[in-house]
Structures are given as structure tokens and as C-alpha cells.
């Protein structure tokens, strides 16, 4: 599904207001020769009146491209960059760009000042577009980039009503399939370690967990749900809390593989056998899940396909600034190993 990006003045609107062609507007933007002073002034007045921000799509009309895209990580806690998810996404996006001439620039953004600096940097013509990851619910950076007319694609989304192009996995469906598998194998006291609930991805995985239990007629106790932050350490903390609050727990769905690995550590230390006493399922399918003890059952999200799709959609936007935004949701897959 898609619709036109709202509220961003276009090159065509500047041209219409100035009474010139879009090629003339492009030449003024790029300070090219051969434009009458009176025409240049008319275009500049139209730009000022409309609040138009020249971007790379306009510059491309004059053949000037940065041949670079920025992958922006908007995570306020820099400790999380050590988690496998970030390196896997960088690899997937890098592989998708490998056969192009486009360079990948990595940028970390934590504060409002960082956001303002990055938007100024990006709309200065240094990148053709922006890929965003780890965006929390109240993050304004996607809107700032859209207002500046910069092609942008997000990994995931901030809410169900996102108006910026994004690529996401079926997080709710993946969690449902995991819990349904646990139920089908006789587990009945199923806890979950969620991600940070100010992120839509975490809320979707929690929703899938709840839906599967509801369909089975099982009421959820408050002790079964503990919030983590996708890190291994938060998985340890949450698993210890679950064991204390609900000693009869016989299965756990962790909303990331890293948290599942932390949960395995705590269960081992507590003398709980996996999967005999407690089954454990993670979410992501990172390489390390094949080397845990026991090997981790997990929900695979197709990061390589996500990376390729994000890059394709971004390059489409850089070629045509008027392209409609797109929402793409890709299938997940339950990968059965030893822990469940």
C-alpha cells in the first residue's frame, strides 16, 4: 500500500510558482550558469515562500549524485551496538549494495542535537538517502528527514500508522507460531521476555504471544511477562525474575536470541534442564543460536531479504522523489532445534 508523502514541497511546485520549468529550478539550485538574474531571483523567492529544501533527487537532474547512503542507528544506549542484531543488519545492507557503486556510511544518532546535525549533513548533498534502524516510538528523526525531502526507509516502524517507507518482519505472526508450537507440545505455563515496549517491534511480539495463549483458552498471569531490552544481560535479569515469581514455568519465549541466551544461562545455573524442564525459544536466528547448549529454537526473521528490500526501495526513491511510500512486511519462520 502507499500514498504520496504529505507536506513536502516539490520541485514541480517551485517551478510552477516561479513560472519556469523544473530544469531551470534545478540549474538555480545547483548554481549553474545560463540563468537570467531575474529568473534566478524568482526561483529563489519561490523556494523561500514554499519552504522547499533541495535534495539529492533535484541535484540528480544536473547529474550530481553522492553515490552514498547512510545507515543510521538511532539507539540511545550505545551498549546495544555490541548485540548481534546490529552487525547482522549492517552485513545484510552492505551485501545488498555490493553490486552497486553506492557507498554505505554508518552513523550513530542518540540526541536531539545529533538528529539536527545529521539532517543538515544529509540534506547538504552528502548522501542520496537514509536507512534507519532501531527507531523508538517517539523518535522524530523519520519525520525530520521526510520534511527535508530526503529519501528514507526504516527497518521496522514506530506504530501501526507509520507514514514513512518501512520494511518489517511479521513479528506478531512469528511470536504466535512459537507459542503455538509450545502449546502443542504440552507446555502450559509459558512466560515471555519482551523487548523494550516503547518499540513497536516489541509490542507486536508481545501481541502475538498473547493472541496464541488466548486462542488456547489460557489466561496470562502478570508474573509471566517481564520486559527486557533485547540484550543478553536483560535476558538473564528477566529469567531470574520469572523463576522467582513463577516457579512452575515450563516454557519461555524471548523476544530476541540475545535475551534467550541470557535466559539459558540462568536456567542452567538454577538447575533447570532445557528443554526437559523449561523449553526456550528466541527470535532472530543469529549464527550463535546454532552453537548454544542446547542449540536454540528460534523465530527467523529474513534479515538478508529485509536488507535487499530496504536498499531497493531507497534507490527507487532516490531516482524519483515523488514515489509513494511503501510498507513491506516479510514472513518469519520457526526454526526448530534442541531447546524446544
N, C-alpha and C positions, 0 to 999 in steps of 0.2 A: 504494500500500500504506500501511497505517497501523496504529497501536496506541495505546492510552491512554498519555499521558505518565506515567512512573513516579515514585513517591516524593514527589509534591506533594500535601499535604493539601488537601482541597476544602472549599468552603462547606458542602456537604451533610454531610461528616463532622463538622465543627464543630457543626452543628445537631443531629446525632444524639447526639453525646457530651453536649451541653448539655441535651438533651431539649426542644428548641424547634424552631420552623420556620425555614427558611432566611431568610425575610423578617425575623424577629426578629434573626438574626445580622447581616443587612445593616444594620438600624437601629442595632445596637450599634456596628458598625464605623464607621458614619457619624455616631455620637454624636447620633442623633435622639432627640427627646422621646418619651414614652409607653411607656418600658420600665421595668419594676419594677427596683429596685436589686438584688434577689436574682437576678432573671433576668440582669441585666447582668453581675453577678459570675460567674454560672455560664457564660455565654458567654465571658467573658474568661479563666476558668480553662481552658475547652476549647481556646481559641486558644493559650494558653501551653503546654498539655500536648501538643498536636499539632504545635506549631511552625508554625501557619498564618500565612502572610503575606498580608494583604488586598491585593487588586489592583484594577485598573480594572474587571474583569468583575464583581466584587462591588459596587463602587460604582455600576455602571450600573443595578443594581436600584433604587437610590434616585434614578435619573435624573441622576446626576452623572458626566459624561464630560469628559475633557480635550480631545477632538476634535483630538488631535495624535499623530503617530507620530514616532519617532526613527529616522533613518538613521545607523547607527554604522559608522564606518570604523576597523577595528582594525589598521591598518598601522603598525608601529613606525618605519618610515622615512618621515618626512613629505615627503621629496623626491618620493616617488612620487605624491603627490597632484597633481602637475603633469602626470601622464600622462593621455591622453585617456580611458582606461577609467573613471576616477572621475567625470569630468564627464558621460560618456555614461550612466552608471548613475543619477546624480542627475537628469538630464533625464528618463530613462525612468520613474523612480519619481514624479517631480513631475508628469509628464503623466498618469500613472495616477490620481493624486489630484486632478487638476484639476477634475473634475466632482463632487467631494465637498466637504464642509465641513471636512475634516480638514487640519490644517496639518502641514507637513513640517519637522522640526528636524534639522539636521546636527550630528553630534557626532564628535569625534576621540578615540580611545582608544589609548594607547600602553603604559601601565604597569599594574602590578597595582593601584597606588593609583587610577589613572584608572578601572579596572574597578569597584573597590569604590564609588567616588564615584558612578559612573553608575548602578549597580544601586540604590543608596539614593535617588538622584534619581528614577529611573524608577518604583520601587515606592511613591514618595511621592505618586503620583497625577498626575504632571505629563504623562505620555504614556499613551496607550491600548495601545501595543505598540511593538515594536522590530524594525527591519530591520537585518541585519548583512551586511557585505561585507568581502572581503579577510581572511577568517579563516584563520589558520595552524593547523597540525596540533595543537599543544599548547595552543591558546587555551582558557581555562576560562570565558570570558565567556558563551557559549551555555548552559553548564550552570548558571552562577550565575543567569542570567535564568530558566531553567526551574525551578530550586529556589525562586526567589522568586515563581513563579506568573505570570510576565509573558509575554503572548503574544509569540512570537518567530518570525521567518522569516529564514533565511540565504540569501544568494546564494552558491551552491556549498556545499561540505561539507568537513569535516575528514578524513573517512575513509569507507571503504565501509560502515561500521557506524554511521552517524550516526543519533541518536535525537531530533534537533531538526528541525522542518519546514524543508525547503530547496527551492529551485528552482535547477536547474543546466542547462547545455548538455551535449550528448553530445560531450564533449571527446575521448575516445578515438576515437569514430567519425569526428569531424572530421579528426583527425590521420591516421587510416588513409586516408581519401579523398584527402587531399592527397598523401601519399606514393605511393599507388596511381596517381594522375594522373602524378606524376613518373616512375614506373617505366614507365608505358605510353608515355611519350614518350622512352624510351631512356636516361634518367638511371640511373646505377648506383652512383655514389659520392655518396650522399645523407647530408649531415650534418644535425644538428638543434641549435638553441639552445633549451634548455629554460627554463622558469620556475624559481623557487626550489623546490627539491624537498622543502621542508617544507610545501608546499601541495599538497593532493590534486589540484587542477586541473592543476598542472604534471606530476604523476606520471601522470595519466590521458593527457595529450597525449603524453608520452614513451612510454607503453604502446602507444598507437595507432601511433606511428611504428615501434616495434619489431615490432609484430604484422604490419604491412604488409610490412616487409622480410623477416621470417621466412617469410611466405606465398610470397614470391617466391624463396625459397631463397638469400637474400643474408645473409651473416654481417656483423654490425656490428662495426666496429673501434672501440676506445676513443677514438681521435682524432676520431671523427665526432660525439661527444656532448659538448657544453660547456654548463655551467649559466650562465644569466643570471638577471635578477631582474625581468623584464618591462619594463625601462626601455630607452630608446634608447641610452644610453651603454653599458649592458651588452651590447647587440647589437653595438656597434662592437668592444668588447673581445673578445667571443666569436668574431666573424667573423675578426678578425685572428689569433686563436689557431688557428682551424680552418685557415686558409690556410697558416700556418706548419707545422702538424702534418700536414696532408693536402693537399699542393699540387694533387692531381688531383681535388679536389672539383668536382662538376658540378651540385650542387643543394643547397639548404638549406631546411629547414622551421624557421621561427622561431615560438616558442610565443606570440608577440604581434606585432601590427602595429608597435608601437614598436620592438621589437628588430629586426624586419625592415627598418625604415627605417634603423636604425644599420648593419645588415649591408650595405645598398645603398651607403651612404657609403663603407665600407671597400673594397668590391669595385670601386667607381668609382676610388678612389684607387690601387688596386693594378693598374689597367688590365684588370680582368676585365669583359667585356661581359655584360650581363644582358638577355635570357636566353641569348644565344648560347653563352657560356662557362659561366655558372652561373645556373641557374634559382632563383628565390627565391619562397617562399610564406610569408605571415604568418598571423595568427589573430586575428579580432575583426571586421574590416570597419568600421573607423572612417572618417569622411569624408576624412581626409587621404590615405588609400590611393588615392583617385581622382586625386590631384594629385602623386604622386611621379613620378620619372623613372627607369625606366619605371613605368607605373601598376601597382600591386601586386596580384597574385593573392593571395587570402586565403580563410580559412575564416570565414564569417559566423556569429556566434552571435546569436540573435534577442533583443537587449537590450530592445527595446520590449516584446516578449511576456514576457520574464523580469520586467521591472518590473511589468507589469499583473498577472501571476500572483502575484508576491510580495505585492503590495498586496491582491489578492483573498483570498489565504489568511490574511493577517494580520487583515483585517477580519472574516473568518469566526471566527477565534479570539477576537477581542475581543467578538463577540456571544455566544459560547458557550465558556466556559473549559474545558469538558470535551471539546472537539472533538479527535479523534485527530490525531496529527501526520501530515503528508503529505510524500511525496518525489516531485518532479516533474522529469523530465528532458526537455528540449526538443531538437528536431532542429537540427543545424547544416547549412550549405550551402557548398559550394566555389564561390567566385565567381572566374571566370577573367578575368584582364586580361592585361597585357603581360609581366609579369615571369616568367611560367611558361606 
